[in-house]
Amino acid sequence: MEMPRPAKAARRCARVRMYNVGFGDCFLLMLPTDDGEKRVLIDCGSLKAGEVALPKIVKQVIADLSPRDKAPALDLLIATHRHRDHISGFSDAGWQRVSVGEVWMPWTENPADAEARTLTNAQTTYIRAVDKAIGARPALLASSPILKDMLLNAQPNSAALATLHSGFKNRPKRRYLPGAKGIDVITDVLPGVTIHVLGPSRDKAVRRWMEPTNESDAYLAALEGETAGDKGDEVTFEFGINWAIRDDYIDKIKAGTFPKSLRLNRRDVLQLRHHAEQRDWELLAAKADQALNNTSLILMFEVGSAYLLFPGDAQWGPWQRLLNDPDTRELLSRTTFYKVSHHGSSNATPKRLVEAIKAVRKAPKRISMVSVAPYKWAEIPRRPLLDALQEISADVIRSDKPSTQAEIATKKDGYWVEVEIPVG
């Protein structure tokens, strides 16, 4: 008598669910661990809604955290950085019903860190000053509505930050990462899962480097009908210690008469004066917005044979730091899932990163996900970047245009799209 064949073991997979928040980020990770499936939420915010308004998305997320009518719970909640399009959803009162194991934020959010307080105060003061200067010019706002959105995105999200720092049903442990060494390896939160915390850096030069200065390493090849992009403006607005700007600072800068309260180094003053004279308001607003991107947590989840890379909105400096180090470059090359940085902009995924991943030829086809919505920034996501990712990916899945490949992705129309990544 022929013995029955044993049932084939179910394939172990990590699941990644991308919610369609529009122009923003919200990802739920369901990871197989030595202690069963664990759930990790990374960000929840939007600057422009997708098919479904953000409050309804938040309600759906919380419902997804409540299996079989149990109270909603998360093992780990991560806010990569304080931009509105990443954390505004946490202002919803529904989060007070959710129990959370731990909350992670970048070290720049640590209220007990003097350097973090100085940096946050400087950024907030600058953003408010530019906001007020631009807001006093209604004709300018009417001619360039994108200015208002860029400044709105960078404004302090007080209600959401209050939830992240002191909210939720229980009193979860907060961690501000990485530590003083700049890179952490954490194994004590999700059993059997190693989380590599690769940023943000404490090096000011790294955080200030927003734009590519080497065109050959950037996905600047134009969309059809455009000319190639430039190498990026090197103006930075992460100022030194103990500075402040008066409401009429633009006029003061142009005239060259500075109040004693304006404490900027010579390089910052010259840069601001130049742009005030040129009335390059969009650049001023963009720099106010970008100042927060390089404070993003950069995380690699090592789950069995899978490596899931979540870099928030990290721009140029952090990537160059990591790619110039042989050890972190080798770690990045193992990526099997990539949450595309900064919604697919040209200043957030260097060619060196894609080429490092591509060089690992024995690796399985990867999955890339980009959370995006049609918006005023027509160049996001960059087509050349998507094409390059497609070469190394089984699919590149957009939140606004989910994959139609049933074997790769499942979806709940208008709310989310989900993929499985084998972990061995």
Backbone torsions as a table, in degrees:
resi	resn	phi	psi	omega
1	MET	NA	129.2	-178.8
2	GLU	-74.7	127.7	179.1
3	MET	-72.2	141.2	177.6
4	PRO	-65.1	141.4	178.7
5	ARG	-73.3	141.0	178.2
6	PRO	-64.8	147.1	178.7
7	ALA	-63.2	140.6	179.1
8	LYS	-67.9	131.2	-178.3
9	ALA	-62.7	139.2	178.6
10	ALA	-63.6	140.7	179.2
11	ARG	-71.0	129.9	177.8
12	ARG	-79.8	127.7	-177.7
13	CYS	-137.7	148.6	165.0
14	ALA	-92.7	142.7	177.5
15	ARG	-113.4	136.4	177.5
16	VAL	-124.0	121.6	-179.2
17	ARG	-110.2	121.4	177.8
18	MET	-103.6	116.9	179.3
19	TYR	-82.2	142.3	-178.3
20	ASN	-85.7	75.3	179.3
21	VAL	-82.5	-1.5	-175.9
22	GLY	91.2	-130.7	178.1
23	PHE	-86.7	91.6	-177.1
24	GLY	174.0	-166.7	179.9
25	ASP	-136.6	141.2	169.3
26	CYS	-163.8	111.9	-176.2
27	PHE	-128.6	133.5	175.0
28	LEU	-112.2	122.4	177.8
29	LEU	-103.1	130.8	174.6
30	MET	-117.6	103.6	-167.1
31	LEU	-110.9	132.8	173.7
32	PRO	-73.7	127.3	-179.7
33	THR	-128.4	177.6	177.1
34	ASP	-68.7	-9.1	-179.7
35	ASP	-123.2	36.1	-179.8
36	GLY	85.6	-175.5	-177.6
37	GLU	-72.9	134.3	177.2
38	LYS	-118.7	150.1	-175.2
39	ARG	-117.6	132.6	-178.6
40	VAL	-127.4	127.6	175.3
41	LEU	-107.7	128.0	178.5
42	ILE	-115.4	107.9	175.9
43	ASP	68.1	159.9	173.7
44	CYS	-166.9	92.7	-178.2
45	GLY	-163.4	167.6	-178.4
46	SER	-157.7	144.6	172.6
47	LEU	-102.4	-28.6	177.3
48	LYS	-144.0	124.7	-174.6
49	ALA	-64.9	152.0	171.7
50	GLY	-88.4	-140.0	-179.9
51	GLU	-65.0	-29.2	-175.8
52	VAL	-121.4	138.9	-179.5
53	ALA	-64.4	150.4	-175.9
54	LEU	-56.1	-43.4	179.2
55	PRO	-56.2	-36.3	178.2
56	LYS	-71.6	-35.5	176.0
57	ILE	-63.5	-44.2	179.2
58	VAL	-60.0	-44.0	178.1
59	LYS	-59.7	-40.0	178.4
60	GLN	-67.0	-42.0	178.6
61	VAL	-58.6	-48.3	-178.5
62	ILE	-64.0	-37.7	175.8
63	ALA	-63.3	-37.9	178.8
64	ASP	-68.4	-18.7	177.6
65	LEU	-91.7	7.8	-175.8
66	SER	-123.3	63.8	-176.8
67	PRO	-66.2	140.2	176.0
68	ARG	53.2	41.7	175.4
69	ASP	62.6	19.5	175.5
70	LYS	-81.1	165.3	177.8
71	ALA	-63.5	141.4	-178.2
72	PRO	-64.8	137.4	-177.3
73	ALA	-150.6	147.3	176.5
74	LEU	-129.2	145.5	174.6
75	ASP	-82.7	-33.6	-177.7
76	LEU	-151.8	132.3	175.8
77	LEU	-120.5	131.3	-175.4
78	ILE	-125.5	127.8	170.7
79	ALA	-109.7	111.8	-172.8
80	THR	-68.8	-36.9	176.4
81	HIS	-167.7	172.6	-166.2
82	ARG	-88.5	8.7	177.2
83	HIS	-58.8	145.0	180.0
84	ARG	-55.3	-40.1	-176.3
85	ASP	-75.2	4.1	175.1
86	HIS	-119.9	-21.2	-175.8
87	ILE	-131.3	-4.3	-173.1
88	SER	-59.7	-27.8	179.6
89	GLY	-64.5	-19.9	-179.2
90	PHE	-76.7	-2.3	173.8
91	SER	-78.0	-10.9	-179.4
92	ASP	-67.4	134.3	-178.1
93	ALA	-63.8	-20.6	-178.4
94	GLY	-60.9	-23.2	-179.9
95	TRP	-66.3	-19.2	179.7
96	GLN	-70.8	-9.4	176.1
97	ARG	-93.8	-6.0	-173.2
98	VAL	-96.8	129.7	172.8
99	SER	-89.6	137.4	-175.8
100	VAL	-129.6	135.1	178.3
101	GLY	-69.1	-54.9	176.9
102	GLU	-143.5	154.8	173.5
103	VAL	-119.1	128.6	177.9
104	TRP	-113.9	137.5	174.3
105	MET	-138.9	162.0	176.9
106	PRO	-65.6	155.6	-178.4
107	TRP	-57.9	-24.2	-179.4
108	THR	-66.3	-11.9	178.1
109	GLU	-98.0	1.9	-175.8
110	ASN	-76.0	112.7	-178.0
111	PRO	-67.4	-16.3	179.8
112	ALA	-92.0	0.1	-177.4
113	ASP	-101.1	115.7	-176.1
114	ALA	-62.4	-40.3	179.2
115	GLU	-64.4	-39.8	178.9
116	ALA	-65.0	-42.0	179.7
117	ARG	-63.2	-43.5	179.7
118	THR	-61.4	-45.5	-178.9
119	LEU	-63.9	-46.9	-178.6
120	THR	-63.5	-42.9	179.1
121	ASN	-63.1	-41.2	179.6
122	ALA	-64.1	-45.9	-179.5
123	GLN	-63.4	-44.4	-177.7
124	THR	-64.9	-42.2	178.6
125	THR	-61.9	-45.2	-180.0
126	TYR	-63.8	-46.2	-178.3
127	ILE	-60.2	-43.4	-179.6
128	ARG	-66.7	-37.8	-179.9
129	ALA	-65.3	-46.0	178.8
130	VAL	-65.3	-39.8	179.2
131	ASP	-59.7	-43.9	-178.7
132	LYS	-69.4	-40.6	179.9
133	ALA	-63.8	-42.2	179.9
134	ILE	-74.0	-38.8	-179.9
135	GLY	-62.0	-25.5	179.5
136	ALA	-78.7	1.0	-178.8
137	ARG	-122.5	76.7	-175.8
138	PRO	-57.7	-33.0	179.4
139	ALA	-64.9	-35.9	178.7
140	LEU	-65.6	-45.1	178.9
141	LEU	-62.0	-38.8	-179.7
142	ALA	-65.6	-35.8	-178.1
143	SER	-81.9	-20.7	-178.6
144	SER	-142.3	77.0	-176.2
145	PRO	-62.7	-17.9	179.3
146	ILE	-63.2	-25.4	179.1
147	LEU	-58.2	-46.4	-177.9
148	LYS	-61.4	-40.8	-177.8
149	ASP	-68.8	-39.5	179.0
150	MET	-63.0	-41.4	-179.9
151	LEU	-73.0	-36.3	176.8
152	LEU	-60.8	-40.8	-178.4
153	ASN	-62.7	-33.5	-175.8
154	ALA	-89.5	-13.5	-177.8
155	GLN	-62.2	149.7	176.7
156	PRO	-57.9	130.0	177.7
157	ASN	-97.9	76.7	-167.6
158	SER	-59.4	-46.1	-177.5
159	ALA	-65.6	-42.8	179.2
160	ALA	-65.9	-42.5	179.3
161	LEU	-64.6	-35.0	177.8
162	ALA	-62.5	-41.2	177.2
163	THR	-63.1	-45.8	-177.4
164	LEU	-64.7	-36.0	-176.8
165	HIS	-85.6	-29.4	-174.1
166	SER	-144.8	6.2	-176.3
167	GLY	-97.0	-165.3	-177.3
168	PHE	86.0	163.4	-170.0
169	LYS	-64.0	-43.7	179.4
170	ASN	-97.0	-161.2	176.0
171	ARG	-118.5	78.5	-175.1
172	PRO	-67.8	152.0	174.5
173	LYS	-67.0	137.5	175.1
174	ARG	-106.6	136.7	173.3
175	ARG	-124.9	137.7	177.7
176	TYR	-114.1	116.1	-164.5
177	LEU	-125.5	160.0	-12.3
178	PRO	-77.2	177.7	178.8
179	GLY	-77.5	-164.8	-173.5
180	ALA	-61.6	-27.9	-178.1
181	LYS	-74.9	-16.0	175.5
182	GLY	94.8	-18.7	177.2
183	ILE	-141.3	131.3	178.3
184	ASP	-119.9	150.8	171.7
185	VAL	-122.9	114.9	-171.9
186	ILE	-114.8	124.5	-178.3
187	THR	-125.4	1.4	-171.7
188	ASP	-101.7	13.2	-178.4
189	VAL	-108.9	-46.8	-179.9
190	LEU	-118.1	106.2	-174.2
191	PRO	-55.1	124.2	179.4
192	GLY	85.7	-1.8	178.7
193	VAL	-112.0	131.8	176.3
194	THR	-105.4	128.7	179.4
195	ILE	-113.9	118.2	178.3
196	HIS	-94.6	119.0	178.2
197	VAL	-98.7	108.6	-170.1
198	LEU	-104.0	-4.0	-179.1
199	GLY	-176.4	166.8	14.9
200	PRO	-83.6	158.1	-179.9
201	SER	-78.8	156.2	171.2
202	ARG	-93.4	-1.3	179.8
203	ASP	-83.4	118.1	-178.3
204	LYS	-59.6	-38.4	-178.7
205	ALA	-61.9	-36.4	178.4
206	VAL	-67.6	-44.8	-177.3
207	ARG	-69.4	-29.6	-177.2
208	ARG	-78.0	-17.7	-175.2
209	TRP	-82.3	95.1	-173.4
210	MET	-93.7	-36.0	-168.9
211	GLU	-118.4	152.3	176.4
212	PRO	-66.9	135.6	175.1
213	THR	-105.7	-5.2	176.8
214	ASN	-121.0	104.1	-174.0
215	GLU	-59.6	-29.1	-177.2
216	SER	-69.3	-16.4	-180.0
217	ASP	-102.3	6.4	-176.8
218	ALA	-119.2	150.7	177.0
219	TYR	-86.5	68.9	-177.8
220	LEU	-100.1	-2.2	176.8
221	ALA	-55.0	134.2	-165.4
222	ALA	-77.2	158.0	166.3
223	LEU	-67.8	162.2	-177.0
224	GLU	-56.1	128.5	177.7
225	GLY	91.4	-5.3	179.7
226	GLU	-101.5	163.1	170.6
227	THR	-94.1	163.2	-179.0
228	ALA	-62.0	146.6	-179.6
229	GLY	-72.9	166.7	179.6
230	ASP	-85.8	-174.4	-175.5
231	LYS	-86.5	3.9	178.3
232	GLY	93.8	141.8	178.9
233	ASP	-86.5	133.6	-175.4
234	GLU	-89.6	10.5	177.9
235	VAL	-63.7	135.2	178.9
236	THR	-128.4	153.1	-178.5
237	PHE	-132.9	40.0	169.9
238	GLU	-104.9	99.5	-167.7
239	PHE	-85.8	172.8	-179.5
240	GLY	-74.9	-170.5	-174.9
241	ILE	-78.7	147.6	173.2
242	ASN	58.5	56.2	176.2
243	TRP	-122.8	157.8	178.2
244	ALA	-152.5	155.6	-179.7
245	ILE	-129.6	131.0	176.2
246	ARG	-73.2	162.5	-177.6
247	ASP	-60.5	-32.0	-178.2
248	ASP	-96.7	31.6	-171.1
249	TYR	-63.1	-32.6	-178.4
250	ILE	-61.2	-46.2	-179.5
251	ASP	-66.7	-37.8	178.4
252	LYS	-63.2	-41.6	-179.1
253	ILE	-64.6	-44.4	-178.9
254	LYS	-61.4	-40.6	-177.8
255	ALA	-78.1	-16.9	-179.0
256	GLY	79.5	14.4	177.5
257	THR	-107.3	111.9	-172.7
258	PHE	-109.9	127.5	174.8
259	PRO	-67.0	158.1	-178.0
260	LYS	-61.2	-26.3	-178.5
261	SER	-73.3	-10.8	-178.7
262	LEU	-90.0	100.8	-176.1
263	ARG	-112.8	93.6	178.0
264	LEU	-126.4	150.8	176.1
265	ASN	-75.3	167.9	-172.7
266	ARG	-59.4	-39.9	-178.3
267	ARG	-64.1	-43.8	179.4
268	ASP	-62.9	-42.2	-179.1
269	VAL	-62.1	-46.0	-179.5
270	LEU	-63.0	-39.0	179.5
271	GLN	-65.9	-46.7	-179.1
272	LEU	-65.0	-39.3	179.6
273	ARG	-62.5	-43.8	-180.0
274	HIS	-58.7	-47.3	-175.8
275	HIS	-75.7	-27.3	174.2
276	ALA	-67.5	-40.6	178.9
277	GLU	-65.0	-38.8	179.9
278	GLN	-78.8	-11.2	-174.8
279	ARG	52.7	46.2	-179.5
280	ASP	-86.1	70.3	-171.3
281	TRP	-66.2	-36.6	-178.8
282	GLU	-64.8	-36.3	177.6
283	LEU	-67.6	-42.3	177.5
284	LEU	-59.3	-45.1	-179.8
285	ALA	-66.8	-40.8	-179.7
286	ALA	-63.3	-40.3	179.7
287	LYS	-68.7	-33.5	174.5
288	ALA	-61.6	-40.9	179.4
289	ASP	-70.6	-45.6	-175.0
290	GLN	-70.9	-20.4	-177.0
291	ALA	-56.5	-24.0	-178.3
292	LEU	-91.6	-19.9	-173.4
293	ASN	-60.2	-40.3	-178.0
294	ASN	-81.7	7.5	168.6
295	THR	-96.2	9.9	-178.9
296	SER	-68.3	139.9	166.0
297	LEU	-64.4	137.1	174.5
298	ILE	-117.8	116.2	-170.7
299	LEU	-125.3	136.2	170.9
300	MET	-118.6	117.6	176.8
301	PHE	-93.0	118.1	177.4
302	GLU	-99.8	108.1	-176.7
303	VAL	-123.7	98.2	-174.7
304	GLY	60.4	-123.8	-179.4
305	SER	-89.7	0.7	-177.3
306	ALA	-97.8	143.9	177.3
307	TYR	-128.9	111.9	-174.1
308	LEU	-106.8	116.6	-173.4
309	LEU	-104.2	120.8	179.1
310	PHE	-125.6	101.8	-175.1
311	PRO	-103.1	14.7	-178.0
312	GLY	58.8	-125.9	179.0
313	ASP	-113.6	24.6	-174.7
314	ALA	-52.3	132.0	178.0
315	GLN	-103.8	-149.2	-161.0
316	TRP	-66.2	-50.0	-173.0
317	GLY	-55.7	-52.2	-179.7
318	PRO	-58.2	-38.8	-179.9
319	TRP	-65.6	-42.7	-178.8
320	GLN	-64.3	-40.2	177.5
321	ARG	-58.7	-46.0	-176.9
322	LEU	-71.9	-38.6	-177.5
323	LEU	-75.8	-21.6	177.9
324	ASN	-81.3	-11.4	178.3
325	ASP	-98.4	122.5	-175.4
326	PRO	-57.6	-38.5	-176.9
327	ASP	-69.2	-46.8	-178.9
328	THR	-73.9	-31.1	174.8
329	ARG	-61.8	-42.6	179.7
330	GLU	-65.0	-38.9	177.5
331	LEU	-63.6	-45.7	179.6
332	LEU	-62.3	-32.5	-177.8
333	SER	-65.7	-19.0	-179.3
334	ARG	-82.0	-3.4	-173.7
335	THR	-50.1	127.2	173.8
336	THR	-110.8	-17.1	173.5
337	PHE	-136.8	132.0	-179.3
338	TYR	-127.1	118.4	169.4
339	LYS	-83.6	107.9	-170.4
340	VAL	-60.7	126.8	-175.6
341	SER	-66.5	141.0	171.8
342	HIS	50.2	42.9	171.3
343	HIS	60.2	22.8	176.7
344	GLY	85.3	25.5	178.7
345	SER	-75.1	163.1	-176.4
346	SER	-75.1	-13.9	-176.4
347	ASN	-103.3	18.7	-172.6
348	ALA	-130.9	-9.7	176.2
349	THR	-134.5	98.5	-178.9
350	PRO	-71.2	153.3	176.9
351	LYS	-59.7	-32.1	-179.4
352	ARG	-59.7	-34.9	178.4
353	LEU	-66.7	-49.0	-178.9
354	VAL	-62.9	-40.1	-179.5
355	GLU	-67.7	-34.9	177.6
356	ALA	-65.3	-40.8	178.0
357	ILE	-67.7	-42.3	-178.3
358	LYS	-63.1	-30.4	-176.9
359	ALA	-67.1	-21.8	178.3
360	VAL	-83.2	84.5	-167.7
361	ARG	-74.4	-24.7	-178.8
362	LYS	-80.4	-10.2	-178.2
363	ALA	-69.6	150.9	177.2
364	PRO	-68.8	163.8	174.6
365	LYS	-57.4	134.5	-176.3
366	ARG	-90.5	173.1	172.6
367	ILE	-118.4	135.0	172.2
368	SER	-119.8	141.5	176.9
369	MET	-128.5	135.0	177.0
370	VAL	-127.1	123.9	179.5
371	SER	-92.6	115.4	-170.2
372	VAL	-158.7	164.6	173.6
373	ALA	-148.0	150.5	175.0
374	PRO	-55.3	130.1	-174.4
375	TYR	-149.8	-173.5	-176.9
376	LYS	-68.7	-22.4	177.3
377	TRP	-86.4	90.3	-173.6
378	ALA	-64.4	-22.8	-176.2
379	GLU	-84.9	3.1	178.9
380	ILE	-113.3	122.6	-2.5
381	PRO	-81.7	151.4	-178.1
382	ARG	-71.8	128.4	179.9
383	ARG	-61.4	-43.8	179.0
384	PRO	-59.5	-36.1	177.4
385	LEU	-66.4	-46.4	179.5
386	LEU	-60.6	-40.0	178.9
387	ASP	-62.9	-41.7	-179.9
388	ALA	-66.2	-41.3	178.3
389	LEU	-66.1	-34.7	179.6
390	GLN	-61.8	-31.8	-179.9
391	GLU	-64.8	-29.1	-177.5
392	ILE	-109.0	5.4	-173.7
393	SER	-121.2	147.2	168.9
394	ALA	-65.5	-31.0	174.6
395	ASP	-165.1	152.1	170.8
396	VAL	-113.3	111.5	-170.6
397	ILE	-104.1	123.8	176.6
398	ARG	-98.3	144.2	178.6
399	SER	-66.5	-30.1	-179.3
400	ASP	-89.4	-10.3	177.6
401	LYS	-141.4	72.9	-174.5
402	PRO	-59.2	153.8	179.6
403	SER	-59.9	143.0	174.9
404	THR	-97.5	2.2	-179.4
405	GLN	-85.3	103.6	-174.0
406	ALA	-61.8	-29.4	-178.6
407	GLU	-74.8	-13.0	-179.1
408	ILE	-104.6	-42.7	-171.9
409	ALA	-135.3	145.1	168.7
410	THR	-114.3	161.3	-176.3
411	LYS	-151.4	155.2	169.8
412	LYS	-115.4	108.0	-168.7
413	ASP	-47.8	125.7	176.1
414	GLY	83.0	-16.4	-174.5
415	TYR	-109.2	-51.4	-176.8
416	TRP	-157.7	164.2	170.6
417	VAL	-132.6	141.2	-172.1
418	GLU	-131.5	142.4	176.9
419	VAL	-126.3	157.4	174.1
420	GLU	-111.0	136.7	178.0
421	ILE	-121.3	115.1	178.7
422	PRO	-58.5	139.1	-179.5
423	VAL	-116.6	7.5	177.7
424	GLY	83.3	NA	NA
